[in-house]
Structure formats: C-alpha cells, structure tokens
Amino acid sequence: MYTTNRENSNKDNDDLDVTVSDVCPYCEEKLPSFLSTKLKELLVKYQGKKLNVVEQFKFCRIHIAETKIIPDGVEKGYLMEIDFSAIPKRVEIFRSDLLDICKKKVKSVYRENVMRAYREIGKNKANTPMGIMNRIENFQPGYYGLRGAVIIAETLRTLFIDTKILTKSLASPQTPMEYLQEVLIPEAAVRLIQEDYKGIQIENVREIMLQSVHFGAVVHDE
C-alpha cells in the first residue's frame, strides 16, 4: 500500500480510496502534484498489489510523461492536438516530391541511412528485429506517433504500392514495403512537420522528429 506524508488538497485525489506518496514507489521519481485521471485510476487498481515489470513500466511511463516529456514537448511547440483525419489529403500533396525520391531524382537522408546500415552490417543482419530496433527511431514520424504512422503508411500504400509506382527495382535492395516504412513515411512526416512549423528548415525538422518520438507515443498513441 502507498504511504504518504503529502498533504493532498486536490479534491479529485481526495475522492480516491488511496493514499498518495510524493515519489513513485517503483522508480522513486517525483510524482506530479496533480494526478491525471489515468494515474489516479492506476493507483486505485494497483494499491496493495505486487506489480510485475510490465505493470510497473506502464505506471512509470505515464508519470514520467506527465512530469517531463509532455511539458518539455509543449514548451518546444509539439502539437498536443492533431487532425488525423486530414493527414491523407496533406500527404497526397507531397506525392510529386516523394515520387522524385522514389525515382532517385532527389536524395533521401532516410534512404542513405538504410544503405549505410546494409553496408556496415549486411542486409540480412540489418533486417533482423534487433537490427531494425537499433534504427527505428530514425524513421518514426516524430510527434505524429504510431497513430500518425499508420495513417501515413496507408496513404502511401495507396499512392505508391497499389498503383505499382514503387516497383521492386526502384525499392531495391529493399522491398517496396520496407522502402515505404523506412524512407517514405519519414519523408512524408518531415513535410507534415515542416508545414506545422511554418517553413522551418528541413535539417531542424529532422531533429524535431527524433526528439519528439516519445512525446508522440505518450500523447497520441494512448
């Protein structure tokens, strides 16, 4: 059971049949002074229960997000609200740019990252689950999160794979789906974020994408 010496003046927290400590009982990080509904529900659910590693991770992930990741992201201007229904139309506008990348008329940093991995450790090793995990943050769509990635991927599949525009020869040595995942999704995300930030330089957009991956996961994927 959680013990406390905190004087809790928040009515929502007082309504819980649970005592609240100043620090997390699992990782000893400071808890938010105001507990979100999600955290309060977990406190009630977990009170008096010995948690497994997954449950502890889930609880700590939420409170760390609320005290550090989200405030930091808001300060940096990452979007708390995204119109996900508008993403397909927005991505379609980038079709010509993305087609030039597919046809190698324009270089892609993300394609170069893949080819570097293939050269350094070999294609087979680079495409193992561990190999992909080692570079996965490099092709995540930043604060658009997994939800955004799924919508972007579906739109790109319709534009380039269903139409057979992205052929095996264009994608080689990747498959078309691998190319879509590691090259076209991040390239589309770069352009979405560049729109969000009103024409910010593309190099800065790539930095934002890397830095905002965890923000996207905790804000838009829950």
DOVODREN-707260 format. One line per field, with one value per residue: residue in one letter; x, y, z of N, C-alpha, C in turn. Coordinates in Angstrom, 3 decimals, decimal comma, padded with zeros to 6 digits. Layout:
! residues N
resn <- (A	...)
nX <- (X	...)
nY <- (Y	...)
nZ <- (Z	...)
caX <- (X	...)
caY <- (Y	...)
caZ <- (Z	...)
cX <- (X	...)
cY <- (Y	...)
cZ <- (Z	...)
***
This chain:
! residues 222
resn <- (M	Y	T	T	N	R	E	N	S	N	K	D	N	D	D	L	D	V	T	V	S	D	V	C	P	Y	C	E	E	K	L	P	S	F	L	S	T	K	L	K	E	L	L	V	K	Y	Q	G	K	K	L	N	V	V	E	Q	F	K	F	C	R	I	H	I	A	E	T	K	I	I	P	D	G	V	E	K	G	Y	L	M	E	I	D	F	S	A	I	P	K	R	V	E	I	F	R	S	D	L	L	D	I	C	K	K	K	V	K	S	V	Y	R	E	N	V	M	R	A	Y	R	E	I	G	K	N	K	A	N	T	P	M	G	I	M	N	R	I	E	N	F	Q	P	G	Y	Y	G	L	R	G	A	V	I	I	A	E	T	L	R	T	L	F	I	D	T	K	I	L	T	K	S	L	A	S	P	Q	T	P	M	E	Y	L	Q	E	V	L	I	P	E	A	A	V	R	L	I	Q	E	D	Y	K	G	I	Q	I	E	N	V	R	E	I	M	L	Q	S	V	H	F	G	A	V	V	H	D	E)
nX <- (000,853	000,424	002,086	001,973	003,166	002,239	000,306	-002,657	-004,448	-006,075	-009,235	-010,104	-008,154	-008,544	-010,946	-010,311	-009,941	-007,305	-003,984	-001,490	001,838	004,759	006,688	007,320	006,636	008,028	010,077	011,082	011,050	009,887	006,421	003,699	002,251	-000,392	-002,523	-003,253	-006,282	-005,772	-003,479	-004,526	-006,482	-004,875	-003,471	-005,492	-006,140	-003,756	-003,164	-001,930	-001,150	001,256	003,264	003,995	006,821	005,998	003,645	004,673	006,343	004,447	003,059	005,129	005,947	003,816	003,710	006,220	006,016	004,037	005,234	007,645	008,112	005,805	005,417	007,898	007,711	005,494	006,540	008,406	006,830	005,539	002,769	-000,156	-002,673	-003,843	-005,171	-006,015	-007,607	-007,146	-004,701	-004,317	-005,060	-003,243	-000,798	-001,054	-000,575	002,140	002,917	004,307	006,868	007,685	007,639	009,761	011,817	011,561	012,265	014,871	015,646	015,870	017,809	017,520	017,807	016,965	016,882	019,606	020,487	019,517	020,927	023,496	023,448	023,093	025,521	027,340	026,684	025,515	022,771	020,997	021,460	020,872	018,170	017,081	014,968	016,322	018,184	016,520	015,264	017,397	017,596	015,129	014,026	014,977	013,318	010,774	007,682	008,014	006,251	003,821	003,401	002,569	-000,054	-000,282	001,687	000,551	-001,624	-000,301	001,229	-000,781	-001,880	000,324	000,741	-001,522	-001,008	001,493	002,130	-000,175	-000,732	001,382	003,548	005,818	008,104	009,735	012,315	012,846	012,773	014,760	017,774	015,820	012,524	009,416	007,601	009,327	010,799	008,803	008,242	010,694	011,680	009,739	007,669	009,022	009,919	007,539	006,544	008,405	007,705	005,111	005,566	007,151	005,262	003,651	005,328	005,572	007,374	009,986	013,507	014,600	016,566	016,337	013,811	014,146	015,599	013,695	011,870	013,272	013,590	011,002	009,741	009,066	007,269	005,156	004,397	003,380	001,404	-000,275	-000,653	-001,859)
nY <- (-001,199	002,252	004,746	007,925	011,268	013,439	016,346	016,407	018,483	018,358	017,855	015,850	013,904	013,405	012,094	009,533	006,240	005,893	006,347	008,791	009,028	011,209	010,449	008,087	004,696	002,760	003,631	005,770	008,366	011,766	012,272	013,766	016,802	017,222	014,701	012,961	011,675	009,165	008,286	008,293	006,325	004,086	004,041	003,329	000,828	-000,604	-000,528	-002,037	-004,251	-006,509	-005,601	-006,678	-006,493	-005,280	-003,922	-002,104	-000,640	000,506	002,222	003,953	005,017	006,630	008,597	009,770	010,777	012,712	014,482	015,215	014,601	015,535	018,300	019,339	018,898	020,481	022,991	023,125	023,310	021,126	019,406	019,091	018,506	016,942	016,888	014,073	013,049	014,658	014,019	012,137	013,689	015,767	014,410	013,463	015,761	015,894	014,080	014,347	015,236	013,008	011,043	011,828	011,197	008,414	007,833	008,468	011,019	012,939	013,091	011,091	011,349	009,369	007,076	006,903	006,338	003,741	002,355	002,717	001,202	-001,324	-001,595	-001,562	-003,632	-005,592	-006,699	-008,757	-008,963	-006,360	-006,300	-007,914	-008,326	-007,096	-005,516	-003,703	-002,504	-001,113	001,103	002,226	004,585	006,451	006,523	007,089	008,976	011,307	013,536	012,752	010,149	006,593	006,292	008,292	007,330	004,970	005,946	007,554	005,559	003,938	005,731	006,216	003,651	003,324	005,323	004,639	001,871	000,241	001,301	000,422	002,025	002,290	000,181	-003,074	-002,807	-000,063	000,153	-001,573	-002,296	-002,921	-004,192	-003,072	-002,494	-002,289	-000,098	001,836	001,956	002,766	004,881	006,458	007,031	008,542	010,657	011,795	012,559	014,475	016,553	017,081	018,026	020,192	021,845	022,253	023,795	026,071	026,366	025,806	025,065	022,121	020,492	021,082	020,130	017,362	016,946	017,654	015,609	013,347	014,045	014,204	011,764	010,196	011,891	011,866	009,205	009,075	011,006	010,798	008,112	006,678)
nZ <- (000,000	-000,717	001,135	002,788	003,330	002,282	002,069	000,745	-001,256	-003,378	-004,687	-006,431	-006,063	-003,357	-003,409	-004,072	-002,853	-001,761	-000,678	-001,376	-002,309	-002,296	-004,065	-006,701	-005,998	-007,330	-009,105	-007,801	-008,716	-008,662	-008,178	-010,081	-008,788	-009,232	-009,985	-012,934	-014,453	-015,497	-014,077	-011,485	-011,667	-012,081	-009,677	-007,879	-008,945	-008,620	-005,914	-003,032	-004,422	-005,735	-008,268	-011,621	-013,907	-016,311	-015,578	-013,715	-015,408	-017,101	-015,334	-014,482	-016,899	-017,590	-015,512	-015,756	-018,293	-017,880	-016,107	-017,281	-020,159	-021,605	-020,683	-021,558	-024,304	-025,000	-024,444	-026,459	-028,641	-029,815	-031,234	-029,373	-030,164	-033,011	-036,249	-037,320	-039,313	-041,459	-042,474	-044,731	-047,068	-046,840	-047,130	-049,728	-051,184	-051,176	-053,033	-055,525	-054,725	-053,203	-055,139	-056,743	-055,007	-054,892	-057,527	-057,472	-058,136	-056,293	-053,376	-050,417	-046,989	-045,297	-046,870	-047,377	-044,801	-044,434	-046,440	-045,512	-043,180	-044,329	-045,674	-043,562	-041,716	-043,206	-045,241	-044,372	-041,572	-040,856	-041,257	-039,333	-036,417	-034,214	-035,563	-036,902	-034,714	-033,645	-035,229	-035,364	-034,308	-036,027	-038,220	-037,364	-037,218	-035,581	-033,428	-034,425	-033,889	-033,429	-034,277	-036,230	-037,960	-038,930	-040,438	-042,303	-043,560	-044,715	-046,536	-048,211	-049,160	-050,765	-052,669	-053,826	-053,828	-054,314	-056,784	-058,176	-058,671	-057,038	-057,640	-057,469	-058,470	-058,165	-055,403	-054,587	-052,783	-050,934	-050,124	-051,624	-049,461	-047,271	-048,080	-048,132	-045,387	-044,159	-045,615	-047,147	-045,260	-043,113	-044,750	-045,619	-043,136	-042,360	-044,061	-043,227	-040,622	-041,202	-042,380	-040,125	-038,563	-040,009	-042,298	-041,327	-041,410	-043,117	-041,969	-039,283	-038,853	-039,019	-036,713	-034,807	-035,260	-034,299	-031,619	-030,697	-030,644	-028,346	-027,131	-029,016	-028,731	-026,092	-026,034	-028,317	-028,861	-026,860)
caX <- (000,000	001,154	002,024	002,162	003,210	001,790	-000,995	-003,271	-005,579	-006,836	-010,473	-010,182	-007,308	-009,153	-012,064	-009,808	-009,681	-005,906	-003,070	-000,571	003,149	005,392	007,538	006,852	007,150	008,754	011,313	011,473	010,959	008,827	005,122	003,083	001,460	-001,779	-002,562	-004,219	-007,267	-005,128	-002,640	-005,380	-007,115	-003,862	-003,193	-006,567	-006,040	-002,541	-002,949	-001,838	-000,838	002,638	003,215	005,049	007,673	005,212	002,748	005,499	006,781	003,292	002,798	006,234	005,944	002,790	004,035	007,387	005,496	003,272	006,090	008,824	008,030	004,750	005,746	009,027	007,219	004,642	007,442	009,088	005,850	004,975	001,314	-000,949	-003,865	-003,585	-006,329	-005,547	-008,433	-006,647	-003,386	-004,257	-005,065	-001,977	000,269	-001,240	000,026	003,580	003,124	005,339	008,163	008,011	007,904	011,132	012,701	011,483	012,977	016,254	015,927	016,183	018,371	016,802	018,642	016,486	017,370	021,042	020,655	019,294	022,023	024,674	023,293	023,325	026,959	028,115	026,436	024,899	021,313	020,279	021,557	020,186	016,724	016,593	014,241	017,255	018,752	015,508	015,063	018,536	017,473	013,707	013,697	015,389	012,275	009,464	007,186	008,029	005,093	002,613	003,236	002,187	-001,339	000,018	002,460	-000,380	-002,388	000,648	001,578	-001,924	-001,987	001,435	000,494	-002,493	-000,403	002,700	002,226	-001,364	-000,643	002,593	004,556	007,029	008,395	010,839	013,591	013,044	012,986	015,917	017,703	014,693	011,241	008,599	007,050	010,437	011,104	007,722	008,370	011,911	012,027	008,624	006,960	009,703	009,971	006,221	006,431	009,218	006,936	003,991	006,076	007,596	004,034	003,222	006,236	005,575	008,539	011,260	014,497	014,379	017,510	015,751	012,644	014,630	015,962	012,426	011,304	013,973	013,385	009,589	009,188	008,441	006,105	004,093	003,939	002,587	000,271	-001,184	-000,801	-002,520)
caY <- (000,000	003,507	005,562	009,318	012,384	014,562	016,929	016,484	019,404	018,215	017,128	014,620	012,914	013,051	011,196	008,187	005,463	005,532	007,384	009,130	009,467	012,253	009,829	006,803	003,585	001,813	004,198	006,828	009,698	012,583	012,197	015,086	017,292	016,976	013,416	012,838	010,600	007,890	007,887	008,008	005,024	003,051	003,979	002,532	-000,539	-001,274	-000,409	-003,294	-005,340	-006,612	-005,438	-007,266	-005,492	-004,570	-003,000	-001,023	000,180	001,278	003,300	004,918	005,677	007,681	009,753	010,448	011,557	013,872	015,444	015,615	014,538	016,399	019,722	019,693	018,929	021,663	024,149	023,132	023,547	019,914	019,507	018,267	018,106	016,746	016,452	012,878	012,827	015,495	013,557	011,611	014,766	016,501	013,571	013,421	016,973	015,649	012,939	014,637	015,227	011,646	010,303	012,172	010,418	007,031	007,750	008,868	012,367	013,693	012,215	010,959	011,027	008,116	006,023	006,801	005,657	002,314	001,813	002,688	000,025	-002,503	-001,692	-001,772	-004,928	-006,526	-006,563	-009,734	-008,591	-005,067	-006,513	-008,701	-007,471	-006,279	-004,522	-002,673	-001,780	-000,227	002,334	002,506	005,987	007,283	006,651	007,343	010,297	012,320	013,664	012,152	008,890	005,382	006,549	009,019	006,459	004,034	006,693	007,918	004,333	003,529	006,689	005,966	002,366	003,588	006,178	004,148	000,417	-000,247	001,792	-000,202	003,047	001,890	-001,181	-003,760	-002,264	001,242	-000,017	-002,445	-003,681	-003,138	-004,474	-001,854	-002,194	-001,823	001,254	002,691	002,097	003,421	006,054	007,335	007,519	009,690	011,787	012,440	013,178	015,693	017,591	017,448	018,839	021,459	022,642	022,627	024,814	027,225	026,525	025,605	024,379	020,676	019,886	021,248	019,244	016,010	016,950	017,645	014,260	012,452	014,452	014,172	010,409	009,775	012,766	011,316	007,928	009,218	011,922	010,431	006,667	006,027)
caZ <- (000,000	-000,728	002,336	002,400	004,258	001,455	002,385	-000,585	-001,244	-004,618	-004,394	-007,211	-005,425	-002,072	-003,650	-004,233	-001,644	-001,895	-000,227	-002,457	-001,854	-003,095	-005,082	-007,230	-005,192	-008,178	-009,659	-006,863	-009,327	-008,063	-008,844	-010,295	-007,655	-009,637	-010,667	-014,020	-014,282	-015,824	-012,946	-010,331	-011,892	-011,874	-008,245	-007,273	-009,461	-008,169	-004,471	-002,299	-005,338	-006,161	-009,714	-012,446	-014,560	-017,322	-014,880	-013,174	-016,542	-017,562	-014,381	-014,501	-018,204	-017,581	-014,656	-016,326	-019,423	-017,398	-015,400	-018,054	-021,618	-022,141	-020,506	-022,415	-025,674	-025,150	-024,478	-027,758	-029,685	-030,399	-031,258	-028,475	-030,910	-034,437	-037,031	-038,020	-040,498	-042,556	-042,897	-046,094	-048,065	-046,717	-047,694	-051,185	-051,754	-051,291	-053,937	-056,521	-054,030	-052,805	-056,373	-057,135	-054,139	-055,370	-058,812	-057,199	-058,633	-055,079	-052,353	-049,150	-045,833	-044,715	-047,753	-047,136	-043,510	-044,656	-047,233	-044,642	-042,315	-045,163	-045,951	-042,338	-041,057	-044,147	-045,357	-043,554	-040,168	-040,683	-041,305	-038,208	-035,464	-033,447	-036,461	-037,138	-033,461	-033,422	-036,022	-035,549	-034,010	-037,159	-039,243	-036,758	-037,632	-034,527	-032,537	-035,015	-033,194	-034,150	-034,937	-037,453	-038,848	-039,587	-041,437	-043,366	-044,284	-045,534	-047,639	-049,125	-049,835	-051,826	-053,695	-054,481	-053,969	-055,019	-058,166	-058,724	-058,983	-056,327	-058,091	-056,791	-058,946	-057,548	-053,959	-054,359	-052,301	-050,038	-050,757	-051,622	-048,142	-046,436	-048,558	-047,640	-043,938	-043,685	-046,421	-047,493	-044,068	-042,512	-045,685	-045,544	-041,812	-042,401	-044,751	-042,352	-039,516	-041,784	-042,501	-038,774	-038,056	-040,921	-043,160	-040,647	-042,230	-043,082	-041,032	-037,951	-038,785	-038,716	-035,294	-034,077	-035,385	-033,385	-030,237	-030,301	-030,775	-027,090	-026,963	-029,853	-028,176	-024,865	-026,231	-029,405	-029,061	-025,725)
cX <- (000,877	000,990	002,341	002,393	002,795	000,437	-001,665	-004,508	-006,440	-008,056	-010,543	-009,342	-007,900	-010,291	-011,607	-009,647	-008,250	-005,070	-001,986	000,742	003,695	006,216	006,946	007,448	007,990	010,073	011,857	011,603	009,802	007,545	004,572	002,287	-000,026	-001,800	-003,633	-005,193	-006,631	-004,278	-003,475	-006,041	-006,124	-003,504	-004,229	-006,417	-004,872	-002,341	-002,974	-001,468	000,651	002,656	004,321	005,793	006,880	004,298	003,515	005,938	005,647	003,026	003,877	006,276	004,958	003,221	005,282	006,968	004,830	004,149	007,229	008,555	007,007	005,059	006,883	008,576	006,346	005,497	008,126	008,115	005,305	003,453	000,652	-002,197	-003,524	-004,874	-005,891	-006,361	-007,933	-005,331	-003,369	-004,208	-003,761	-000,837	000,160	-000,611	001,529	003,905	004,265	006,732	008,609	008,311	009,320	012,151	012,731	012,307	014,427	016,631	016,325	016,712	017,506	017,777	018,253	016,888	018,864	021,327	020,502	020,483	023,313	024,628	023,561	024,819	027,734	027,918	025,800	023,382	020,573	020,292	020,812	018,677	016,208	015,825	015,174	017,860	017,794	015,289	016,186	018,425	016,031	013,355	014,051	014,299	010,866	008,998	007,048	006,772	003,784	002,376	002,848	000,876	-001,129	000,751	001,550	-001,157	-001,503	000,967	000,449	-002,086	-000,904	001,273	-000,467	-001,860	000,689	002,786	001,026	-001,342	000,553	003,623	005,886	007,293	009,531	012,177	013,872	013,393	014,259	017,103	016,632	013,505	010,449	008,046	008,130	010,792	010,045	007,913	009,540	012,297	010,833	007,862	007,709	009,797	008,631	006,068	007,244	008,416	005,718	004,459	006,575	006,408	003,592	004,047	006,437	006,908	009,889	012,217	014,410	015,330	016,968	014,525	013,081	015,027	014,716	011,813	011,946	013,636	011,948	008,941	008,452	007,211	004,931	003,519	003,029	001,368	-000,736	-001,414	-001,523	-004,006)
cY <- (001,234	004,201	006,987	010,217	013,641	015,052	017,207	017,357	019,267	017,337	015,813	013,528	012,476	012,055	009,749	007,510	004,945	006,680	007,574	009,635	010,556	011,674	008,496	005,660	002,601	002,357	005,352	008,207	010,450	012,455	013,604	015,510	017,141	015,700	013,406	011,706	009,241	007,385	007,519	006,639	003,885	002,917	003,127	001,060	-001,299	-001,257	-001,775	-004,484	-005,329	-006,614	-006,220	-006,141	-004,651	-003,540	-001,819	-000,073	001,074	002,462	004,374	005,683	006,841	008,866	010,487	011,303	012,832	014,923	015,969	015,709	015,518	017,880	020,184	019,818	020,141	022,919	024,266	023,286	022,315	019,954	018,543	017,750	018,052	016,298	015,261	012,601	013,617	014,980	013,008	012,697	015,551	015,711	013,517	014,628	016,776	014,571	013,178	014,617	013,807	010,775	010,586	011,421	008,965	006,840	008,203	010,199	013,289	012,712	012,216	010,573	009,665	006,916	005,818	006,101	004,149	001,695	001,749	001,468	-001,252	-002,697	-002,102	-003,149	-005,966	-006,442	-007,504	-009,358	-007,287	-005,240	-007,494	-007,779	-006,566	-005,185	-003,380	-001,838	-000,769	001,083	002,824	003,969	006,907	007,430	006,721	008,757	011,302	012,331	013,180	010,750	007,715	005,583	007,287	008,160	005,508	004,738	007,090	006,691	003,889	004,447	006,437	004,640	002,549	004,355	005,479	002,636	-000,159	000,154	001,202	000,826	002,697	000,421	-001,788	-003,169	-000,894	001,110	-000,792	-001,678	-003,926	-003,667	-003,170	-001,494	-001,717	-000,380	002,238	002,993	002,988	004,672	006,980	007,860	008,680	010,893	012,537	013,175	014,469	016,840	018,030	018,378	020,183	022,399	023,141	023,788	025,968	027,431	026,438	024,832	022,865	019,971	019,971	020,365	017,836	015,900	016,900	016,253	013,298	012,768	014,254	012,800	010,000	010,626	012,220	010,043	008,116	010,105	011,390	008,937	005,966	005,784)
cZ <- (000,000	000,620	001,956	003,592	003,507	001,952	001,069	-000,529	-002,483	-004,392	-005,143	-006,572	-004,087	-002,246	-003,804	-002,879	-001,711	-001,350	-001,272	-001,892	-002,752	-004,232	-005,510	-006,414	-005,992	-008,701	-008,816	-007,508	-008,666	-008,871	-009,079	-009,063	-007,941	-010,451	-011,748	-013,715	-014,504	-014,663	-011,727	-010,461	-011,642	-010,397	-007,516	-007,661	-008,826	-006,653	-003,797	-003,146	-005,679	-007,690	-010,413	-013,171	-015,560	-016,667	-014,286	-014,277	-017,021	-016,643	-014,475	-015,812	-018,210	-016,723	-015,147	-017,516	-018,938	-016,720	-016,260	-019,560	-022,178	-021,906	-021,408	-023,865	-025,957	-025,268	-025,841	-028,927	-030,365	-030,256	-030,278	-029,182	-032,394	-035,099	-037,886	-039,286	-041,700	-043,131	-044,325	-047,165	-048,034	-047,354	-049,220	-051,878	-051,975	-052,319	-054,919	-055,906	-053,711	-054,023	-056,862	-056,283	-054,598	-056,643	-058,718	-057,843	-057,490	-054,035	-051,099	-048,053	-045,269	-045,564	-047,530	-045,813	-043,655	-045,380	-046,411	-043,722	-043,096	-045,418	-044,703	-041,722	-041,970	-044,108	-044,420	-042,075	-039,901	-040,616	-040,256	-037,267	-034,662	-034,306	-036,724	-035,879	-033,213	-034,194	-036,137	-035,278	-035,173	-038,212	-038,654	-037,085	-036,497	-033,690	-033,163	-034,473	-034,080	-034,902	-036,259	-038,453	-039,614	-040,699	-042,605	-044,215	-045,207	-046,743	-048,671	-049,860	-050,995	-052,984	-054,502	-054,673	-054,700	-056,495	-058,907	-059,195	-058,314	-056,626	-057,277	-057,207	-058,334	-056,069	-053,642	-053,747	-051,237	-050,830	-050,789	-050,245	-047,171	-046,790	-048,050	-046,156	-043,544	-044,467	-046,619	-046,275	-043,418	-043,443	-045,681	-044,220	-041,740	-042,998	-043,942	-041,229	-040,014	-041,997	-041,122	-038,231	-039,031	-041,631	-042,494	-041,561	-042,033	-042,122	-039,599	-037,760	-038,412	-037,246	-034,422	-034,104	-034,395	-031,932	-029,760	-030,395	-029,504	-026,770	-027,764	-029,286	-026,971	-025,052	-027,228	-029,580	-027,928	-026,025)
***
